[in-house]
Amino acid sequence: MTQIFNQTKLKKLRKILRNKATSSENVLWQKLRKRQVGGLRFRRQVSIGKYTVDFYCPEINLVIEVDGNTHFISHQIEEKDLLRQKTIENLGIKFLRFTSTDVYNNMNNVLNEIYLECNSPPPDPPFVRGRKRSNKSPS
C-alpha cells in the first residue's frame, strides 16, 4: 500500500517550509501547538500525497491552511488551491482555510471556528459503502 502521509521524498521540503513559515503561520502555530485547541495535537507542514499542508490534526483528520497574499494573485493559483483541497477532501479529510488577515485581525474567530470543527462529528469517509454489519444475532 502506498504511503499517503509524510512521504520520505518530501521530508526536505517539509523542513524547508517549517523553517520558512510565514509570520501568520507562526502566529497561528503558537495557538495550535501543545494541545491548546480542544486538547488535540496539531502537526505543521505535513505532506498528504504530493501536497504539503500548513497544519494537520490526525486525531480528527483536519487540515488547516493559512493563505497569504500570493494565493490571490491570479485565478490559476486559486484553481490550483481548490484542486489541491478537493483531492485532500476526497481522502475523507476536513479542510479549513483562513487568510493571513484573518489570523492577524480576527484570531478569536479563527480559533473559535477551529474549535467548533474539532468538536463536530467526523465526516463519513467517501469510500465507505453500505452499512456495517452487526455481530449480534437476530432475536
Helices and strands as residue ranges (DSSP letters): G 8-10, H 11-19, H 23-32, E 43-48, E 51-57, E 62-67, G 69-72, H 75-89, E 94-99, H 100-105, H 107-118
